[in-house]
Every structure is written in structure tokens, then in C-alpha cells.
Amino acid sequence: MTDTLVLRTRPTTVEAKQLTADNREELARWVSGWTYGVGEVRWFDRDHGRVVGIGVGDWAVRTAFGEFQPVKDSVLFTRYESVLPTVTE
């Protein structure tokens, strides 16, 4: 019989950018993706072999492994907390 492990996710720091009506091109470059339609940015998720995307108000999150994940605005701050003041590039 094997023991059951109880584990907790390690703290990790990520970077996130929110898609707005004014930064579609910039965000598309950041994720190495492309703009699509009126208010969407898409990119190819190599790890899962699929195209993912975000709409205006959603976030692109760069993980500690350099991967990008789409995250809805309503989920971002339930999953993450701010560790530094906002950085403007």
C-alpha cells in the first residue's frame, strides 16, 4: 500500500499583461502571436498543440517556464497577488 501525499503548490512569480483596445499589437508581439478580429490576440500553445486566445479585458500570463496562458480577468486576482508595483514598458 502506498502512502498518500498532501502537497501544496510552490509560490511562483509570473508576468501578466491585460489586453486593451489600444495594445493589441504590443501584446501580440509579447506572446509571439497575432491579432485576430476586432479585439482578440491569439498564439500557438506548443505544449498543448493548440491555438489559444484572449479578448479585450483578459490577461496573457507568462509562467516561470516562459509559457503563455490565457486568464480571464475575473480569475486573475483570485489566482495571483501583486508582488511589485505596476511596471510600464
N, C-alpha and C positions, 0 to 999 in steps of 0.2 A: 504494500500500500504506500502511495506517495503522499507526502505532506502537502497541504495547501498553503501557498504563499499569499500573503497580503501585501500588496505593493502600492506605492504612491508615485505619481508622475513626477519626475525631476523638474525643478524650475528651469525654464529656458527663456531666453530673450529672443524676440522676433522683431522684425520691422514691418510696418504696415503703412499703406497709402490708400486713401479713400478716393474713389472715382467721383469726380465732379463734372459738370458740363464743360468746364474750362481746361481740364488737364488730361483729356483722353489720349492725346498723342504722347505726352510725357509718361503717363502710366503704361501705355503700350510698349514704349521703349524699355521701361524699367523691368517689365516681365518678359521681354523679348517676344512680344505678341503683336497683335494687330487690332485696329479699331474695327468695329462691326456695327452696321446700322447707325441709328441716331445717337444712342447713348450706351454703348457696350464696348468692352475690351475683352478679347479672347486670347488664349495662349494654349500651347500643347503641353499637357502634363505627361512627361516622358515616363514617369514611374507607373502610371496607370494606363498609358496608351490611349488617352482621350483628350479631346478639346474641352476646356473649361472656360468660363467667362463670368464677368461681373457686370452689373448695371450701375447706373448713377446712384450713389449713396452707399454702395457696397465697398468692401475693402479687399485689396490684394495683400496677403501676408507672406513675407519671406521667412521661412523657417531657419533654424540653426544649421540645417543641411543645405541651404541655398535653394530649396524648392519653393514654389509659389502656390498658395492655396487661396481659393475664393472664400470669403467670410461675409455673411450678411451683417449689416450694421447692428441689428438687434442682438446679435450673438457676440460681437467682438469684445465688448467690455464685460460680458459675463464669463468669458474665457480668459481674458488678459487684463492686466492692470498696467497703467502707465508707470514707467520707471525713470524717465527723463522728460524734461520739458520738450515741447514740440520742436522738431528740427526742420527748418525751412532751407531747401536747397536752392 
